Amino acid sequence: MKIHLVCAARPNFMKIAPLYHALQKESWAKPVLVHTGQHYDVNMSDAFFRDLELPPPDIHLEVGSGSHAQQTGNVMIAYEKALLDNKPDLVIVVGDVNSTMAVTLTASKLGIKVAHLEAGLRSFDRTMPEETNRIVTDVLADILWTPSPDADENLDREGIGQDRIRFVGNIMIDSLELLKEKIEKQATYKKLGLIKRGFGVVTLHRPANVDDAETLNRICRKLITISNRIPLVFPIHPRTRANLEQFDFLSSLQAAKGVMTSEPMGYIAFMNLVFNSLLVITDSGGIQEETSYLGISCLTIRPNTERPITTTRGTNQLCGVKDLEKKAYEIMSTGNSRPEKIQYWDGKTASRIVTHLKSLRSSNRLPR
Ligand code: UD1
């Protein structure tokens, strides 16, 4: 059974890798790695292939950046050709980036079965491009693998039949567990002269936070103030760096003694920072989950999250820019809380997916 595993952008690689490795071990499966090229810088893509022990993609669409319509359209045009040439039996997409939706639309129109891994998440905020991508992908996909019970409830409310939905757990935790030893050995934080639980990690890239000069400036000023009390490591996403340069804020951030800026880091180096930090300030989706699993306090600069379980069972707090200092200082005085166990966030999601695929084959719901 020929299975396309599609990845596109940085948060996709750690979702694809565990499944690729698991399918490689199955005699009935032929996994084919497809990279749309949405992210293309070495430190946004190649570094993750290396860290996650993935071979180079079998198919590379090289679509690059563009407006939403351009990026979506370019993926569709390029992927349609690849599908007609390569004819997979199943296409697996992950997450919620533009390529996820574009690939799903293309395969679905050609009558090729699609499975969505990390289905059912909803922020209920249509101003986020990812929310559109999630809704369209879930409406069209034949198989919906969910990470948490709230995702099942969302799909159910949208009228999606139970027969398409399977709760499999959080695949990102598989990558984290697979590479735990290497992450612990890496010691990125020591090389930066930092002390365990004595620093914070910052990531920012959401358009709502980084595309508007005033908002980005407010966030930067808060970060600089917090960094007077606790050092902050800030690997800067290319979108954010471009805006910091354009708005002329990068130099003041770099001049702040407590802020250590860097290029985006690979998975292992970055996770070593998260493992050893006291707190994380972010607007990422995946980092809310990783910190919850690890029991590291996380402040998410967003008004909502598609991952509510991280706020009810994990260590994540949604936080307006105004409250950033206050909440950071609270964490500094109380320390990290013990994480609760979340069902199926256990490093075994890839193996549950393989079992599900086998059962779908034996009941003839997938080609043999
Ligand atoms: C995309 C996803 C977002 C995900 C994020 C993770 C969509 C709509 N957004 O946002 O859901 O959380 O990836 O990082 O799919 N750029 C580079 N080099 C790269 C990639 C991007 O320089 O390798 C720059 C380009 O100027 C590009 C900009 O970053 O225009 C934004 O990239 P894009 O993929 O459009 O969106 P992200 O902000 O990365």
Residues whose N, C-alpha, C, O or C-beta is under 5 A from the ligand:
A	BS01	UD1	A9 R10 P11 Q38 H39 Y40 D41 M44 S65 G66 D96 V97 N98 P129 E130 H205 P238 R239
